[in-house]
Amino acid sequence: MNDSTAEAAIRQANTDENLWMVAARVDKLEDLLAETFVLVHITDYRQPKTEWLEHIRSGQMVYHEIIEQSVTVEINGTRALLVARNLVDATIWGSRAVWPLQMTTTFVEDDSVWKPTFSRATTF
């Protein structure tokens, strides 16, 4: 896979993740994310994939809207780093706000599929 095709696939995976978070499509997120995926929240809480998806499924985390501000992708062989700045309207554990979040996500290519393995949220 050449870099432009890889970048397009990574950007699409990021877009899909945002759409499926808002739609609470845990089944789609389950397929998209690597089995070992971990999300680090702005509180520094490290949340494994299964727990995060359960919190979406149960309504403990509700994503109302995600507005993409910018996205950059750097590819190095079968690894990539995506940095996305989004405005995230969400209710997280009972608190609703619009957070300006920078998501720094590591992707790994596995059988020509780019999967997020780790994501850290910080504010910008």
Secondary structure, DSSP 8 states (H G I E B T S, - for coil): --HHHHHHHHHHHHHHHHHHHHTT-HHHHHHHS-TT-EEE-TT--EEEHHHHHHHHHHTSEEEEEEEEEEEEEEEETTEEEEEEEEEEEEEETTEEEEEEEEEEEEEEEETTEEEEEEEEEEE-
